[in-house]
């Protein structure tokens, strides 16, 4: 066999071997074997290695711990691109509150009591008028009879009987009015009874026309409220959206669920409907606590709790837990935050995503 055919056979065998390598050998080992069969110049190999390293280089890690708090590091340019905006933390004062519950009361039974009372009052007026007539007639006949004895005994007895019947009817009308009033006091208390039965027209008219609704709030057993107590209510349980309500009186009947004392309040109707269960907040004590107001827009939610990012350095943002004191305008805090550290009010969710992105293992990690 000549030399040329042997060379061709050798090249063919090499090609078959390279094809098998391409199919069976992993990529990294394949590159090393190919480099052994076809070495490149030193300069070229180093250049390709550098380019591959640049392609596989990871983006810089942006999360760290700052004084034990999770934090995210972003340059000024990254902050601008991410729409990060901050707001100052303002000093404020806050009165501690207790959350209680209540419901919107149906006042139709109160209006029916008022209707019965008006009927009884009309019956009393009629009885009064009849009594006056019968009494005057009886007195007239008795006077005539005393002068000349011209009135028969039968007619005198008839006039006296009519007078006594009218007296009894008047007494019955008075008793009915008293019973209706007592029933109203048992169900609605003295103040609302006076509103419904004694022509407190303005308050009753607002309730009847649903400009206002009647609320019954229940406190925990053993606690009490005063007429000066401020209360705020919201049907959805959102303290920031809660509206102030007006104290009316103590309610005579307890809430079967709380077994505590109950109180009547009046509130603008708006989105409140009869029968709704509502949340309410009442002041606890008389002292005001000094603290800081964190804007409501700063809150981001994680694990069912509210958090806020504060700027602790030009390019560093730490995440801190917000307390449960959610007040109108934001969150009240007494510690953990500083007036010198602005809070993130836009872009907080992006910071949270960036923080937890590094906690997700890569697909190639074992």
DRENDO-1510 file (C-alpha; in Angstrom, 1 decimal, always signed):
<recs>
REC; n; res; u; v; w
REC; 1; UNK; +0.0; +0.0; +0.0 .
REC; 2; UNK; +1.4; +3.4; -0.9 .
REC; 3; UNK; +1.9; +6.3; +1.5 .
REC; 4; UNK; -0.9; +8.5; +0.1 .
REC; 5; UNK; -3.7; +6.0; +0.8 .
REC; 6; UNK; -2.4; +5.4; +4.3 .
REC; 7; UNK; -2.5; +9.1; +5.0 .
REC; 8; UNK; -6.1; +9.3; +3.6 .
REC; 9; UNK; -7.2; +6.4; +5.8 .
REC; 10; UNK; -5.6; +8.1; +8.8 .
REC; 11; UNK; -7.5; +11.3; +8.2 .
REC; 12; UNK; -10.7; +9.4; +7.7 .
REC; 13; UNK; -10.3; +7.6; +11.0 .
REC; 14; UNK; -9.5; +11.0; +12.7 .
REC; 15; UNK; -12.7; +12.5; +11.3 .
REC; 16; UNK; -14.8; +9.6; +12.6 .
REC; 17; UNK; -13.2; +9.9; +16.0 .
REC; 18; UNK; -13.9; +13.6; +16.1 .
REC; 19; UNK; -17.6; +13.0; +15.1 .
REC; 20; UNK; -17.9; +10.5; +17.9 .
REC; 21; UNK; -16.4; +12.9; +20.3 .
REC; 22; UNK; -18.9; +15.6; +19.2 .
REC; 23; UNK; -21.8; +13.3; +20.0 .
REC; 24; UNK; -20.7; +11.5; +23.1 .
REC; 25; UNK; -18.4; +13.7; +25.1 .
REC; 26; UNK; -19.6; +16.7; +27.3 .
REC; 27; UNK; -18.9; +20.2; +26.1 .
REC; 28; UNK; -16.1; +21.0; +28.5 .
REC; 29; UNK; -14.2; +17.8; +27.9 .
REC; 30; UNK; -14.9; +18.1; +24.1 .
REC; 31; UNK; -13.1; +21.5; +24.1 .
REC; 32; UNK; -10.1; +20.1; +25.8 .
REC; 33; UNK; -9.8; +17.0; +23.5 .
REC; 34; UNK; -10.2; +19.2; +20.4 .
REC; 35; UNK; -7.6; +21.5; +21.7 .
REC; 36; UNK; -5.3; +18.5; +22.0 .
REC; 37; UNK; -5.9; +17.5; +18.4 .
REC; 38; UNK; -5.9; +21.0; +17.0 .
REC; 39; UNK; -3.8; +23.3; +19.3 .
REC; 40; UNK; -4.3; +27.0; +18.8 .
REC; 41; UNK; -1.7; +29.7; +19.1 .
REC; 42; UNK; -1.2; +30.8; +22.7 .
REC; 43; UNK; -2.5; +34.3; +22.1 .
REC; 44; UNK; -5.7; +33.1; +20.4 .
REC; 45; UNK; -6.5; +30.6; +23.2 .
REC; 46; UNK; -6.1; +33.2; +25.9 .
REC; 47; UNK; -8.3; +35.6; +24.0 .
REC; 48; UNK; -11.1; +33.1; +23.6 .
REC; 49; UNK; -10.8; +32.1; +27.3 .
REC; 50; UNK; -11.1; +35.7; +28.4 .
REC; 51; UNK; -14.2; +36.2; +26.2 .
REC; 52; UNK; -15.9; +33.1; +27.6 .
REC; 53; UNK; -15.1; +34.3; +31.2 .
REC; 54; UNK; -16.6; +37.7; +30.5 .
REC; 55; UNK; -19.8; +36.0; +29.1 .
REC; 56; UNK; -20.2; +33.8; +32.1 .
REC; 57; UNK; -19.4; +36.5; +34.7 .
REC; 58; UNK; -22.4; +37.0; +37.1 .
REC; 59; UNK; -23.9; +40.4; +37.8 .
REC; 60; UNK; -22.7; +41.9; +41.1 .
REC; 61; UNK; -24.5; +40.7; +44.2 .
REC; 62; UNK; -26.6; +43.6; +45.6 .
REC; 63; UNK; -27.8; +42.1; +48.9 .
REC; 64; UNK; -26.1; +42.1; +52.3 .
REC; 65; UNK; -26.8; +42.5; +56.0 .
REC; 66; UNK; -26.5; +46.0; +57.6 .
REC; 67; UNK; -26.5; +46.0; +61.4 .
REC; 68; UNK; -28.3; +42.7; +61.2 .
REC; 69; UNK; -31.0; +44.0; +58.9 .
REC; 70; UNK; -31.5; +42.8; +55.3 .
REC; 71; UNK; -30.3; +45.5; +52.9 .
REC; 72; UNK; -30.0; +46.1; +49.1 .
REC; 73; UNK; -27.2; +48.1; +47.5 .
REC; 74; UNK; -28.0; +50.2; +44.4 .
REC; 75; UNK; -26.0; +52.8; +42.6 .
REC; 76; UNK; -27.5; +56.2; +42.0 .
REC; 77; UNK; -28.0; +55.3; +38.3 .
REC; 78; UNK; -29.7; +52.0; +39.3 .
REC; 79; UNK; -31.9; +53.9; +41.7 .
REC; 80; UNK; -32.9; +56.3; +38.9 .
REC; 81; UNK; -33.7; +53.5; +36.4 .
REC; 82; UNK; -35.7; +51.6; +39.1 .
REC; 83; UNK; -37.9; +54.6; +40.0 .
REC; 84; UNK; -36.7; +54.7; +43.6 .
REC; 85; UNK; -38.2; +57.7; +45.4 .
REC; 86; UNK; -37.9; +58.7; +49.1 .
REC; 87; UNK; -39.9; +60.7; +51.6 .
REC; 88; UNK; -38.9; +62.1; +55.0 .
REC; 89; UNK; -40.2; +60.6; +58.2 .
REC; 90; UNK; -42.2; +63.2; +60.2 .
REC; 91; UNK; -42.6; +63.5; +64.0 .
REC; 92; UNK; -46.1; +62.9; +65.2 .
REC; 93; UNK; -48.1; +62.0; +68.3 .
REC; 94; UNK; -50.5; +59.1; +68.7 .
REC; 95; UNK; -53.0; +57.9; +71.2 .
REC; 96; UNK; -53.0; +54.2; +71.7 .
REC; 97; UNK; -56.2; +52.5; +70.5 .
REC; 98; UNK; -58.2; +49.3; +71.1 .
REC; 99; UNK; -59.9; +47.6; +68.3 .
REC; 100; UNK; -63.5; +46.6; +69.0 .
REC; 101; UNK; -66.4; +45.5; +66.9 .
REC; 102; UNK; -70.1; +46.4; +66.4 .
REC; 103; UNK; -72.9; +46.3; +64.0 .
REC; 104; UNK; -75.3; +48.7; +62.2 .
REC; 105; UNK; -78.7; +48.6; +64.0 .
REC; 106; UNK; -82.0; +48.4; +62.3 .
REC; 107; UNK; -84.1; +51.3; +63.6 .
REC; 108; UNK; -87.4; +50.1; +62.2 .
REC; 109; UNK; -88.6; +48.8; +65.6 .
REC; 110; UNK; -87.8; +52.2; +67.1 .
REC; 111; UNK; -89.9; +53.9; +64.4 .
REC; 112; UNK; -92.7; +51.5; +65.0 .
REC; 113; UNK; -92.6; +52.3; +68.7 .
REC; 114; UNK; -92.8; +55.9; +67.8 .
REC; 115; UNK; -95.9; +55.2; +65.6 .
REC; 116; UNK; -97.6; +53.4; +68.5 .
REC; 117; UNK; -96.7; +56.2; +70.9 .
REC; 118; UNK; -98.2; +58.8; +68.5 .
REC; 119; UNK; -101.4; +56.7; +68.3 .
REC; 120; UNK; -101.5; +56.5; +72.1 .
REC; 121; UNK; -100.9; +60.2; +72.5 .
REC; 122; UNK; -103.7; +60.9; +70.0 .
REC; 123; UNK; -106.0; +58.6; +72.0 .
REC; 124; UNK; -105.1; +60.4; +75.2 .
REC; 125; UNK; -106.0; +63.8; +73.5 .
REC; 126; UNK; -109.4; +62.4; +72.5 .
REC; 127; UNK; -110.0; +61.0; +75.9 .
REC; 128; UNK; -109.1; +64.4; +77.4 .
REC; 129; UNK; -111.6; +66.2; +75.2 .
REC; 130; UNK; -114.4; +63.7; +76.0 .
REC; 131; UNK; -113.6; +63.9; +79.7 .
REC; 132; UNK; -113.9; +67.7; +79.6 .
REC; 133; UNK; -117.3; +67.5; +77.9 .
REC; 134; UNK; -118.7; +64.8; +80.1 .
REC; 135; UNK; -117.4; +66.5; +83.3 .
REC; 136; UNK; -118.8; +69.9; +82.3 .
REC; 137; UNK; -122.2; +68.3; +81.5 .
REC; 138; UNK; -122.3; +66.4; +84.7 .
REC; 139; UNK; -121.4; +69.5; +86.7 .
REC; 140; UNK; -124.1; +71.5; +84.9 .
REC; 141; UNK; -126.8; +69.0; +85.5 .
REC; 142; UNK; -125.8; +68.7; +89.2 .
REC; 143; UNK; -125.9; +72.5; +89.6 .
REC; 144; UNK; -129.4; +72.7; +88.1 .
REC; 145; UNK; -130.6; +69.9; +90.2 .
REC; 146; UNK; -129.2; +71.5; +93.3 .
REC; 147; UNK; -131.2; +74.7; +92.6 .
REC; 148; UNK; -134.6; +73.3; +91.5 .
REC; 149; UNK; -134.4; +69.5; +91.5 .
REC; 150; UNK; -135.5; +69.6; +87.8 .
REC; 151; UNK; -133.2; +66.8; +86.6 .
REC; 152; UNK; -134.3; +63.3; +86.9 .
REC; 153; UNK; -132.3; +60.7; +88.8 .
REC; 154; UNK; -131.9; +58.6; +85.6 .
REC; 155; UNK; -130.4; +61.5; +83.7 .
REC; 156; UNK; -128.0; +62.3; +86.5 .
REC; 157; UNK; -126.8; +58.8; +86.7 .
REC; 158; UNK; -126.3; +58.7; +82.9 .
REC; 159; UNK; -124.2; +61.9; +82.9 .
REC; 160; UNK; -122.2; +60.6; +85.9 .
REC; 161; UNK; -121.6; +57.2; +84.1 .
REC; 162; UNK; -120.4; +58.9; +80.9 .
REC; 163; UNK; -118.0; +61.1; +83.0 .
REC; 164; UNK; -116.6; +58.0; +84.8 .
REC; 165; UNK; -116.2; +56.1; +81.5 .
REC; 166; UNK; -114.3; +59.1; +80.0 .
REC; 167; UNK; -112.1; +59.2; +83.1 .
REC; 168; UNK; -111.3; +55.4; +82.7 .
REC; 169; UNK; -110.5; +55.9; +79.0 .
REC; 170; UNK; -108.1; +58.7; +79.7 .
REC; 171; UNK; -106.4; +56.7; +82.4 .
REC; 172; UNK; -106.0; +53.8; +80.0 .
REC; 173; UNK; -104.5; +56.1; +77.4 .
REC; 174; UNK; -102.0; +57.4; +80.0 .
REC; 175; UNK; -101.1; +53.8; +81.0 .
REC; 176; UNK; -100.5; +52.8; +77.3 .
REC; 177; UNK; -98.2; +55.8; +76.8 .
REC; 178; UNK; -96.2; +54.9; +80.0 .
REC; 179; UNK; -95.9; +51.3; +78.8 .
REC; 180; UNK; -94.6; +52.3; +75.4 .
REC; 181; UNK; -92.1; +54.6; +77.0 .
REC; 182; UNK; -90.9; +51.8; +79.4 .
REC; 183; UNK; -90.6; +49.4; +76.5 .
REC; 184; UNK; -88.6; +51.9; +74.5 .
REC; 185; UNK; -86.2; +52.5; +77.4 .
REC; 186; UNK; -85.6; +48.8; +77.9 .
REC; 187; UNK; -84.7; +48.3; +74.2 .
REC; 188; UNK; -83.1; +51.6; +73.3 .
REC; 189; UNK; -82.1; +53.4; +76.4 .
REC; 190; UNK; -83.2; +56.8; +77.8 .
REC; 191; UNK; -81.5; +59.0; +75.2 .
REC; 192; UNK; -82.8; +57.3; +72.1 .
REC; 193; UNK; -86.2; +57.0; +73.8 .
REC; 194; UNK; -86.3; +60.7; +74.2 .
REC; 195; UNK; -85.1; +61.1; +70.6 .
REC; 196; UNK; -88.0; +59.0; +69.3 .
REC; 197; UNK; -90.8; +59.9; +71.6 .
REC; 198; UNK; -90.1; +63.4; +72.7 .
REC; 199; UNK; -89.7; +65.1; +69.3 .
REC; 200; UNK; -85.9; +65.3; +69.1 .
REC; 201; UNK; -86.7; +65.9; +65.4 .
REC; 202; UNK; -83.2; +66.6; +63.9 .
REC; 203; UNK; -81.6; +63.4; +65.2 .
REC; 204; UNK; -84.6; +61.2; +64.4 .
REC; 205; UNK; -85.0; +62.7; +61.0 .
REC; 206; UNK; -81.3; +62.0; +60.1 .
REC; 207; UNK; -81.7; +58.4; +61.2 .
REC; 208; UNK; -85.1; +57.9; +59.5 .
REC; 209; UNK; -83.8; +59.4; +56.2 .
REC; 210; UNK; -80.6; +57.4; +56.4 .
REC; 211; UNK; -78.4; +60.4; +56.4 .
REC; 212; UNK; -77.0; +58.7; +59.6 .
REC; 213; UNK; -77.1; +55.1; +60.7 .
REC; 214; UNK; -77.2; +53.8; +64.3 .
REC; 215; UNK; -74.3; +51.8; +65.5 .
REC; 216; UNK; -73.9; +49.5; +68.5 .
REC; 217; UNK; -70.3; +49.0; +69.5 .
REC; 218; UNK; -69.2; +46.4; +72.1 .
REC; 219; UNK; -66.2; +46.6; +74.4 .
REC; 220; UNK; -64.4; +43.8; +76.1 .
REC; 221; UNK; -66.0; +42.6; +79.2 .
REC; 222; UNK; -64.9; +44.7; +82.2 .
REC; 223; UNK; -64.2; +47.8; +80.1 .
REC; 224; UNK; -66.2; +51.0; +79.9 .
REC; 225; UNK; -66.5; +54.0; +77.7 .
REC; 226; UNK; -67.3; +57.6; +78.5 .
REC; 227; UNK; -69.3; +60.1; +76.4 .
REC; 228; UNK; -66.0; +61.9; +75.6 .
REC; 229; UNK; -64.5; +58.8; +74.0 .
REC; 230; UNK; -63.5; +59.2; +70.3 .
REC; 231; UNK; -64.4; +56.2; +68.1 .
REC; 232; UNK; -63.6; +55.5; +64.4 .
REC; 233; UNK; -65.3; +52.8; +62.3 .
REC; 234; UNK; -64.8; +51.1; +58.9 .
REC; 235; UNK; -66.8; +48.3; +57.4 .
REC; 236; UNK; -63.7; +46.8; +55.7 .
REC; 237; UNK; -61.5; +47.0; +58.9 .
REC; 238; UNK; -59.1; +49.5; +57.4 .
REC; 239; UNK; -58.0; +52.0; +60.1 .
REC; 240; UNK; -56.7; +54.5; +57.5 .
REC; 241; UNK; -60.2; +54.7; +55.9 .
REC; 242; UNK; -62.1; +54.8; +59.2 .
REC; 243; UNK; -64.5; +57.7; +59.9 .
REC; 244; UNK; -65.2; +59.4; +63.2 .
REC; 245; UNK; -68.6; +58.6; +64.8 .
REC; 246; UNK; -70.7; +60.5; +67.4 .
REC; 247; UNK; -71.4; +59.0; +70.8 .
REC; 248; UNK; -75.1; +58.8; +71.7 .
REC; 249; UNK; -75.6; +56.8; +74.9 .
REC; 250; UNK; -75.1; +53.6; +76.7 .
REC; 251; UNK; -77.0; +50.7; +75.2 .
REC; 252; UNK; -79.2; +48.7; +77.6 .
REC; 253; UNK; -78.6; +45.3; +76.0 .
REC; 254; UNK; -75.3; +43.5; +75.7 .
REC; 255; UNK; -73.8; +41.9; +72.6 .
REC; 256; UNK; -74.2; +38.1; +73.0 .
REC; 257; UNK; -70.8; +37.5; +71.5 .
REC; 258; UNK; -68.6; +39.9; +73.5 .
REC; 259; UNK; -70.7; +39.9; +76.7 .
REC; 260; UNK; -69.3; +43.4; +77.3 .
REC; 261; UNK; -70.9; +46.7; +77.6 .
REC; 262; UNK; -72.5; +48.2; +74.5 .
REC; 263; UNK; -72.8; +51.8; +73.3 .
REC; 264; UNK; -74.8; +53.6; +70.7 .
REC; 265; UNK; -73.1; +55.8; +68.1 .
REC; 266; UNK; -74.3; +57.7; +65.1 .
REC; 267; UNK; -72.3; +57.7; +61.9 .
REC; 268; UNK; -72.8; +59.1; +58.4 .
REC; 269; UNK; -74.4; +56.3; +56.3 .
REC; 270; UNK; -72.2; +56.4; +53.2 .
REC; 271; UNK; -71.3; +52.7; +52.6 .
REC; 272; UNK; -72.7; +51.3; +55.9 .
REC; 273; UNK; -75.7; +49.0; +55.6 .
REC; 274; UNK; -78.1; +47.7; +58.2 .
REC; 275; UNK; -76.9; +44.5; +59.7 .
REC; 276; UNK; -73.2; +45.0; +58.8 .
REC; 277; UNK; -70.6; +43.9; +61.2 .
REC; 278; UNK; -68.0; +46.7; +61.5 .
REC; 279; UNK; -64.6; +47.3; +63.1 .
REC; 280; UNK; -64.1; +50.2; +65.4 .
REC; 281; UNK; -61.1; +51.8; +67.2 .
REC; 282; UNK; -61.4; +53.6; +70.5 .
REC; 283; UNK; -58.8; +55.6; +72.4 .
REC; 284; UNK; -57.0; +53.8; +75.3 .
REC; 285; UNK; -56.4; +56.2; +78.1 .
REC; 286; UNK; -55.7; +59.9; +77.7 .
REC; 287; UNK; -52.0; +60.1; +77.1 .
REC; 288; UNK; -50.4; +60.8; +73.7 .
REC; 289; UNK; -47.3; +59.0; +72.6 .
REC; 290; UNK; -44.6; +60.8; +70.6 .
REC; 291; UNK; -43.2; +59.0; +67.6 .
REC; 292; UNK; -42.8; +59.1; +63.8 .
REC; 293; UNK; -45.2; +58.8; +61.0 .
REC; 294; UNK; -44.2; +56.4; +58.2 .
REC; 295; UNK; -46.1; +57.2; +55.0 .
REC; 296; UNK; -48.6; +54.6; +54.0 .
REC; 297; UNK; -47.0; +54.3; +50.5 .
REC; 298; UNK; -43.8; +53.0; +52.2 .
REC; 299; UNK; -45.3; +49.7; +53.2 .
REC; 300; UNK; -44.4; +46.5; +51.4 .
REC; 301; UNK; -45.8; +43.2; +52.5 .
REC; 302; UNK; -43.8; +40.1; +53.1 .
REC; 303; UNK; -44.8; +37.0; +55.2 .
REC; 304; UNK; -48.1; +38.7; +56.1 .
REC; 305; UNK; -46.4; +41.6; +57.8 .
REC; 306; UNK; -45.8; +45.2; +56.6 .
REC; 307; UNK; -42.2; +46.4; +56.1 .
REC; 308; UNK; -40.5; +49.6; +54.9 .
REC; 309; UNK; -37.1; +50.3; +53.3 .
REC; 310; UNK; -35.1; +53.1; +54.7 .
REC; 311; UNK; -32.1; +54.8; +53.1 .
REC; 312; UNK; -29.2; +54.3; +55.5 .
REC; 313; UNK; -26.6; +55.4; +53.0 .
REC; 314; UNK; -26.5; +57.0; +49.6 .
REC; 315; UNK; -26.7; +53.6; +47.9 .
REC; 316; UNK; -27.9; +51.3; +50.7 .
REC; 317; UNK; -31.5; +50.5; +51.7 .
REC; 318; UNK; -32.4; +48.5; +54.8 .
REC; 319; UNK; -35.7; +46.7; +55.3 .
REC; 320; UNK; -37.4; +47.1; +58.7 .
REC; 321; UNK; -40.7; +45.8; +60.1 .
REC; 322; UNK; -43.5; +48.2; +60.7 .
REC; 323; UNK; -45.6; +47.9; +63.9 .
REC; 324; UNK; -49.3; +47.1; +63.9 .
REC; 325; UNK; -50.3; +50.8; +64.7 .
REC; 326; UNK; -51.8; +51.7; +61.3 .
REC; 327; UNK; -53.2; +55.2; +61.6 .
REC; 328; UNK; -54.6; +57.7; +59.1 .
REC; 329; UNK; -51.8; +58.8; +56.8 .
REC; 330; UNK; -49.5; +55.8; +57.5 .
REC; 331; UNK; -47.9; +53.9; +60.3 .
REC; 332; UNK; -47.0; +55.1; +63.8 .
REC; 333; UNK; -43.6; +54.0; +65.1 .
REC; 334; UNK; -41.9; +54.8; +68.4 .
REC; 335; UNK; -38.5; +53.1; +67.7 .
REC; 336; UNK; -36.7; +51.3; +64.9 .
REC; 337; UNK; -36.8; +54.3; +62.6 .
REC; 338; UNK; -35.1; +57.7; +62.6 .
REC; 339; UNK; -36.2; +61.1; +61.4 .
REC; 340; UNK; -32.8; +61.4; +59.6 .
REC; 341; UNK; -33.4; +58.3; +57.5 .
REC; 342; UNK; -35.9; +58.8; +54.6 .
REC; 343; UNK; -38.1; +55.9; +53.7 .
REC; 344; UNK; -38.7; +54.5; +50.2 .
REC; 345; UNK; -42.2; +55.4; +49.0 .
REC; 346; UNK; -41.8; +54.2; +45.4 .
REC; 347; UNK; -39.8; +51.2; +44.2 .
REC; 348; UNK; -40.0; +49.3; +47.5 .
REC; 349; UNK; -41.5; +46.2; +45.8 .
REC; 350; UNK; -38.6; +46.2; +43.4 .
REC; 351; UNK; -36.1; +46.3; +46.3 .
REC; 352; UNK; -37.9; +43.4; +47.9 .
REC; 353; UNK; -37.7; +41.4; +44.7 .
REC; 354; UNK; -34.0; +42.2; +44.3 .
REC; 355; UNK; -33.4; +41.1; +47.9 .
REC; 356; UNK; -35.0; +37.7; +47.5 .
REC; 357; UNK; -33.7; +37.1; +43.9 .
REC; 358; UNK; -30.4; +36.1; +45.5 .
REC; 359; UNK; -32.1; +33.6; +47.7 .
REC; 360; UNK; -33.3; +31.5; +44.8 .
REC; 361; UNK; -30.7; +28.9; +43.8 .
REC; 362; UNK; -29.4; +28.8; +40.2 .
REC; 363; UNK; -30.6; +25.9; +38.0 .
REC; 364; UNK; -27.0; +24.5; +37.8 .
REC; 365; UNK; -26.5; +24.6; +41.6 .
REC; 366; UNK; -26.5; +21.2; +43.3 .
</recs>
